[in-house]
Amino acid sequence: MKFLVIIAILYCGFFVTFWSLGRDAYTVSEMGWLLVRIFFGSSYIGFDSMHKFGLFGPTLMYSALMTQLLTHE
């Protein structure tokens, strides 16, 4: 149960960060759906859209990918 709380905190952190960077390109619901798809294994979607987040988009997308890889057994 504690692990799920950590995952939820990480997801919320990535959500707020990516939404703040991609406000011009995505709505709140689009950003939430994008991060859910990335979290459950569609990482290619994140790599296709990472350039819409400005300078920090690629760096943060690789961080999200590493979080995904470390949380799956």
Secondary structure, DSSP 8 states (H G I E B T S, - for coil): -HHHHHHHHHHHHHHHHHHHHTTTT--HHHHHHHHHHHHTT-HHHHHHHGGGG-TTHHHHHHHHHHHHHHH--
